[in-house]
């Protein structure tokens, strides 16, 4: 009974932290939607000017008000929800609230999925309590942390900007990224579950349709995550098809991607269809292939930039997998569900890196570096996968009731803490209206 009460208190504390997080982010998003002004563009529409709180919110608000045609957004979910709330509130407040609520929903979903993965029925109440505390700490950390960066005045070789060229798993200036994230989270964990059983299933069940709906909604909110998921899932499924030769399972799961494929074709048609333009460069369409062509425009040291955004996941991989295997220090055990989550997270990050490095949109979109949004999703899920491994390893020590903690685990928690400290300072700068660059 003592531990049951403590578990209730722990959940109440998490709820308070969640409410505080949603309130702070709503304050920020509300500032972003209310801090810009717009001026006529001479063609009956408006362009954003004097954006005091730098973000993409200005054109989003003008879009739902029907006042801009500079940018097209063929992913309607976020804009439809914002439009609905604009009838109850004004357009700017409604959009800020939708962003805050969807971003807050992502926090809840991660907490729920981590509990399903890491808290077992046969655990003692004490182990359940301590595991849930670690899950709460880890979950809140995921949505606050940022890339690593040095104090002001200290410069790293080849790193030209704090954010641009390095990027962050939590870009608070881009509402569509944040709005799509809860759907991406459901798609990620649902697919990880299916990886453990789809080759044995006779017929698709509810989990298949939950995955299909979540991936479609993620695509219809912002397609950046979907591109990575489709690439990673395709490679995994093809490899398993070659190994196991289970064509029926491959087709059964593959069918779930069809609605998403159709929506992607619709969204990306604008990238390939020419429209009247001022010059040939603007009118150039399609996807270009290069060796970091766009990335090198903003960063002179890509390997260091990668370490700065995923320092914690890299350390977890080295200390929990690479180094122990190399020198045979120890071997931790992971059940199949944890392995599938971690493996999928790694594949999605690799897909994000590859698309960011090799691909770019031609024409006037090139400088926008739009494939970086997928890379940031990859980084976020790399953190999710690393956190699952870290909490599972920490739980092993809790269950063994040993006072001799692993130095590796201390180093991993410390690395996560440094990311969080950077993230808190970065979020504070956002709140003050400073440039996120």
Secondary structure, DSSP 8 states (H G I E B T S, - for coil): -HHHHHHHHHHHHHHHHHHHHHHHHHHHHHHHHHS-EEEE-SSS-EEEE--SS-SSHHHHHHHHTT---SS-----HHHHHHHHHHHHS-HHHHHHHHHHHHHHHHHHHHHHHHHHHH--TTS-HHHHHHHHHHHHHHHHHHTT-------TT---TT---SSTTT--S--TT-HHHHHHHHHHHHHHHHHHHHHTTTTT-SS--HHHHHHHHHHHHHHHH-THHHHHHHHHHHHHHHHHHHHH--HHHHHHHHGGGHHHHHHHHHHHHHHHS----SSHHHH--SEEE-SSTTHHHH-S-HHHHHHHHSHHHHHHHIIIIIHHHHH--------HHHHHHHHHHHHHHHHHHHHHHHEEE-GGGGGG-TTHHHHHHHHHHHHHHHHHHHHHHHHHHHHHT-S---HHHHHHHHHHHHHHHHHHHHHHHHHTT----
